[in-house]
Amino acid sequence: MESKNFIFEKETIWENVGEGVSRQIMAYNDDLMLVKVRFETGGIGSAHTHPHTQTTYVVSGVFEFTTEGETQVVQTGDSVYIKPNVLHGCKCLEAGLLIDAFSPMRKDFLP
């Protein structure tokens, strides 16, 4: 499984994944996936685990992230590393956009 070589934002749907949270699946193959996640203020990324390694880059906004029992506030330009199978989640304090990268890809995100 893999995406096309070029993925254009205007041609890619935003999927509602919770109150105040939507995501846009960008490039992927079996080993890697890039996802944009848009949050409204107060949006919640519910605490969860998954077997994928994840890194998150804060494009804009302010977020309270918890991973591996540690909670920190991150904002534009910051990033978060999330180990596989570790409980993590976030709350959006100021509306913003995250870029998530997963390895391997999140097959559960695809239709």
C-alpha positions in Angstrom: 0.0 0.0 0.0 1.2 3.5 -0.8 0.0 6.9 -1.7 0.4 8.7 -5.0 3.7 10.6 -5.4 2.1 14.0 -5.1 -0.7 14.7 -2.6 -2.4 18.1 -2.9 -4.2 19.6 0.1 -7.1 20.9 -1.9 -7.8 17.4 -3.3 -7.5 15.6 0.0 -10.5 15.3 2.4 -10.5 16.3 6.0 -12.1 13.5 8.2 -13.9 14.4 11.4 -12.4 12.3 14.1 -13.9 13.8 17.2 -15.4 17.0 18.5 -13.2 19.8 17.4 -10.6 17.4 15.7 -10.2 16.5 12.0 -7.4 14.9 10.1 -6.1 14.8 6.6 -4.1 11.7 5.5 -1.2 12.7 3.4 1.7 10.5 2.1 2.2 6.9 3.2 3.5 3.5 2.4 3.8 0.4 4.6 6.7 1.8 6.6 5.6 5.5 7.1 2.6 7.8 7.2 2.2 11.6 7.4 -1.0 13.0 8.8 -2.2 16.6 9.4 -4.5 17.0 12.4 -6.5 20.2 12.9 -7.8 21.1 16.4 -10.3 23.7 17.5 -9.7 25.2 21.0 -10.8 22.7 23.5 -10.5 19.7 21.1 -9.3 16.5 22.7 -7.0 13.8 21.4 -8.3 11.1 23.7 -5.7 9.1 25.6 -4.8 5.9 23.6 -2.0 3.6 22.7 -0.9 2.0 19.4 2.1 -0.1 18.3 3.5 2.6 16.0 6.3 5.0 16.7 5.0 8.6 16.4 6.5 12.0 16.2 4.3 15.1 16.2 5.3 18.6 15.0 3.3 21.6 16.1 2.7 23.8 13.1 0.5 26.2 15.0 -1.5 26.5 18.2 -0.9 25.5 21.9 -1.4 21.9 23.2 -1.2 20.1 26.5 0.3 16.7 25.7 0.7 13.7 28.0 2.9 10.8 27.1 4.5 8.2 29.3 2.9 9.9 32.4 4.6 13.3 31.7 2.5 16.3 30.8 4.0 19.4 29.0 2.6 22.4 27.1 3.9 22.6 23.5 3.4 25.3 20.9 4.4 26.4 17.4 7.7 24.9 16.5 7.8 22.3 19.2 7.6 18.5 18.7 6.7 15.4 20.7 8.1 11.9 20.5 5.8 9.1 21.3 7.1 5.6 21.9 5.2 2.5 20.7 2.5 1.2 23.1 2.7 4.2 25.4 -0.5 5.9 26.7 -0.7 9.4 25.2 -3.2 12.1 24.4 -3.6 15.9 24.2 -5.9 18.8 24.8 -5.9 21.9 22.5 -5.4 25.1 24.5 -5.3 27.4 21.4 -6.6 26.2 18.0 -3.9 24.8 15.8 -2.4 22.2 13.4 -0.2 19.2 14.1 1.8 17.1 11.7 2.0 13.5 12.8 4.4 10.9 11.4 3.9 7.2 12.1 6.1 4.2 11.5 4.9 1.8 10.3 1.8 3.4 8.7 -1.5 3.5 10.4 -3.6 1.1 8.3 -6.5 1.8 10.7 -6.6 5.4 9.3 -7.3 4.2 5.8 -10.8 3.6 4.4 
